[in-house]
Amino acid sequence: MEQSSIGMFDSGVGGLTVLKEVEKELPQENIIYLGDTKRFPYGSKSKESIIQLTQKGIEFLTSQNVKVIVIACGTATSQALEEKKKKYRIPIIGIIDGTVQYIKKKEDLRKIGVIATSGTIRSRGWEKKLKEQIPDIEVKSKACPLLAPMAEEGWTNNEIARLTIREYLKDMHDIDALILGCTHYPLFEPLIKEELKNKVEIIHTGKLISQQLKELLKGLGEESVEKKAGTQIYLTDRETNFIQVASVLMENREIAKKIEEVQI
Ligand code: DGL
């Protein structure tokens, strides 16, 4: 098999917010996406469990001969990426580093809010990297454990979502930028923007990852020249809302045809 696809994984539908951006930025690339729907949510699990689950995801993707792996999950990036990166020869990137570099370059962004799952916030993964790279930065973090399950349910634009966002963001009105530190959260972007009255820059990690990935593939001389297989999605449990939410998010009613169940 050719080493031609980009491998990507998340606990569920959230990583598709990254996939969508990568498909836009790198339309010629083939992508293999793994959604570990059987074990969703990752956000409330221990660091040890996240390390094990990340290992499983990486093993599955390497068995598909991918050329690079994108951990399209904030929870796995913040708790397992550094450790796993050392173990494999294949490049593995997550959602934090590229975002931190973007903020570093934008000097008007020094008061930063981070919203993410409980596991990500507990790990202080964002805060540590931001402060390491930008000493004069101020970081406000907030765990939003209800948002990823609501996104999997397709509740991203109703009254319950609006009130939940309002409650979680009540201390985030005086910041320069808000990092959506969980890949499920861009699904709430319209409500988040509305709540923060368009005064705060909303940082969608998927857009930054797709640019980082482009540079990385160029540097490695691994860019695809033509799309052959397209996008293939594997789920560890097909009996979820994934297909419904994914078809709305990806604006593709035929998405079920790209989905297969896999046991890992
Ligand atoms: N999309 C994930 C993240 O970025 C995981 C959410 C979850 O499984 O709780 O953190």
Residues whose N, C-alpha, C, O or C-beta is under 5 A from the ligand:
A	BS01	DGL	D10 S11 G14 F40 P41 Y42 G43 S44 A72 C73 G74 T75 T117 A148 G181 C182 T183 H184
